[in-house]
Structures are given as C-alpha cells and as structure tokens.
Amino acid sequence: MQKPEAVAIESITWGEEFFVQLPSNSPQLPVAVRFVDQNYWKIFPFFFKQGIPFTEEDVESGIRTAVISETTARKIFGRIDVEGDYFSLNFNQYRVAGVVKDPSFAISRSYANVWVPYTLSPTVYDVWGPNQSMGANSVYLLAPSKGTVEDVKKEAGENVRKYATGFPEGDEFSLNGQPDRHWQSIFRFGSTGNPDFTVVVLIHLLILLILLIIPAVSLSGMIDSRMERRIAESGVRRAFGAPNRAILLQVLGENMLFTLLGGGVGLLFSYLIILIGRNRIMELGQMTVEVPVEGTSMAFTPGMLLNLPVFMMALLICILLNLLSATIPAWKASRKQIVYSLNSKQ
C-alpha cells in the first residue's frame, strides 16, 4: 500500500508460552513476546535506551534478533547496555538489537517484554478458511499526512479486489469494512462480522444521555430547593431595584462556579483512584497479554489520562447540563412577586 505513512504486520499466537532461560540455573523467566516487523517501530512510539530496532533484512531472513524492555534486560543481564549480547528464549539464542523503556501494561496493543521478527512466529504461516485466505496476523496502518483515511480504505479495497480475482467463481473475499480506525477496532469482535458503527455510536450516546439526565434532574431539584430557601433574599434585592436579569445571572453564575469546582475535585479524585488502583483496573480489562514480568510498569502517562478534545467535550456537556438544570429554578425565582418573596420564610 502507498497511501499510509507505514504498514506494519504482527503475527498473533494463541496459547503459546515463552520463557527466558536465566544463567546460574535460576528459574525460567516468563515473558510476553510480540512477533512484529520493522515498520512496527514507526507506528508505535518507543524510547530506545540503547541500540536500534531490528532491520528489514533481519525480518526477511528470519534472523533471531530481538528488542527487549529495560526491566527484562535487568532481569537477564543485570544491566541495560546489552546491545549485541545473546540470551536464550525457549532454548533458542537471540541477539539483542536494542533495549526500550518499559511500555505501560495499560497499552495492550503494544505491551510486551520481548519483540522479535514476525517471520519467527510459530503461527505466521497458519492459514484456514475458504481458499486459505485467513491467517493469524494483524496489520496496523499509520494514517497518511496527506490524504484521508477513506483514501487508505479505498486502496485496501482495491488490493483485496485484485487478490480475489484468482478465487473460484462464486467465492468472495471481503475485509468487512476494514481497515478500522482505532476506536472502531475496539467494537469489532472477530474478523468475520461487520459492525454497524452508526448503531454502536447511537447506543453509547443513548447510554451517556441517560447517565447524564439522572444527575441533571437531581441537580435541578436541589437548585429549586435552594432557591426556595433564598427567595426572601431575591425579594429584598428586587425591592431595591435589582432587575430579574441580575437575579437570573447570579444564580447561573453561582451554579457554574460550583460545577467547575466540583468537576475539578472529581477529576483529581478519579486520577487518584486510577493511580492507587491501577493494577486492579488492568485486571478488569480484556488484555491481549496476561503475564507481565514482575516490576513491569503499570504507569499512565499524562496523554493517557487527559485527552484534550474528550475533556473539552465532557466539560461542554457539563456546562450545558448545568445551564438546563439551573435556568428553570432561577427563572421561577426571578418571576415571583416581590411581596410573596419578602413574606417567605428563610
């Protein structure tokens, strides 16, 4: 393909266990292994502490070379300056091409302890299905800097059409709407279905709306009750010439301030929960790999904790809900007769 910035392949293994044989007859070290190609390092950003990724020649030749994480290097060698050294993985010798900073276990699509050329995968040539057209591989595409995702999908579709010309008449080969954007891939289970993403989005929006309406109704009731207690104050202000608009803006401004303060406290509290319970949170997720090396980072980076567009969208929704829930009680309070307001009990 020519449209994407990069195209990477990963060979998927199911039920395979991988162990590093340590020196001095120590117990074997369980590791999570990914079988990838040289373009994988262009799509997923890793910080290399030492060395470089394995090359295209390494991949094509099936040379036993590997990139390992910092923690894994320390477990095996006791240090990280190990470029060019060898270690044993499932009793096969691998040369270390580079050492990367530990990836977070929270990123299931890229987390591993050892990365090796996909041509060494035990399942890379496994095929099944009609015309042997399915295999144990995943492909990642980096969106183009020029052009659109639709251009990529169109090129992929054309490649599939050319590939399927050799199939017997009546057979069909389809990507079922792929390639997906990342958020779409989350909702795709298996490779034979084609989810209706419009329905998926509408369902989740409906759930979000229900979850937001419930606190909005409760908030409106609380504001209405509070305005009843402050109705005398409103009457005094209006008796001294305060216009209805001033009363309305005061109530809305106070509630906006409370909303922002409460949202800030809630945001900090949610971050605190994530930082304290991150190990448990990871256990609740459907992780691709399940055997992290002891000491592997479970950290969340600032970019993972705060997505600015999502945060601004959530903030806008909260502001709109605040306005909707506060406007009616404030309007009712500002429209009451001054005599009634002055005679109400505080």
VENHU-V706623 format. One record per backbone hydrogen bond with DSSP energy under -1.0 kcal/mol. NH is the residue of the N-H (numbers start at 1). CO is the residue of the C=O. If there is no record, write none. Layout:
((NH,CO) (NH,CO))
//
This chain:
((5,142) (8,140) (10,138) (11,35) (12,136) (20,29) (21,88) (26,23) (29,20) (31,18) (34,114) (36,116) (42,39) (43,39) (44,40) (49,99) (50,99) (52,97) (59,55) (60,56) (61,57) (63,58) (65,63) (66,95) (67,115) (68,98) (69,113) (70,100) (73,69) (74,70) (75,71) (76,72) (77,73) (82,80) (84,96) (85,82) (87,94) (89,92) (90,19) (92,89) (94,87) (95,64) (96,85) (97,66) (99,50) (100,68) (101,47) (105,297) (107,104) (108,106) (110,107) (111,107) (113,32) (114,32) (115,67) (116,34) (118,36) (120,117) (121,118) (126,123) (128,134) (132,129) (133,130) (134,128) (137,135) (138,10) (140,8) (142,6) (152,148) (153,149) (154,150) (155,151) (156,152) (157,153) (158,154) (159,155) (160,156) (161,157) (162,158) (163,159) (164,160) (167,164) (171,168) (178,175) (185,181) (187,184) (197,195) (200,196) (201,197) (202,198) (203,199) (204,200) (205,201) (206,202) (207,203) (208,204) (209,205) (210,206) (211,207) (212,208) (213,209) (214,210) (216,212) (217,213) (218,214) (219,215) (220,216) (221,217) (222,218) (223,219) (224,220) (225,221) (226,222) (227,223) (228,224) (229,225) (230,226) (234,230) (235,231) (236,232) (237,233) (238,234) (239,235) (240,236) (241,238) (242,237) (247,243) (248,244) (249,245) (250,246) (251,247) (252,248) (253,249) (254,250) (255,251) (256,252) (257,253) (258,254) (259,255) (260,256) (261,257) (262,258) (263,259) (264,260) (265,261) (266,262) (267,263) (268,264) (269,265) (270,266) (271,267) (272,268) (273,269) (274,270) (275,271) (276,272) (277,273) (281,277) (282,278) (283,279) (284,280) (287,285) (296,293) (305,301) (306,302) (311,307) (312,308) (313,309) (314,310) (315,311) (316,312) (317,313) (318,314) (319,315) (320,316) (321,317) (322,318) (323,319) (324,320) (325,321) (326,322) (327,323) (330,326) (331,327) (332,328) (333,329) (334,330) (335,331) (341,337) (342,338) (343,339))
//
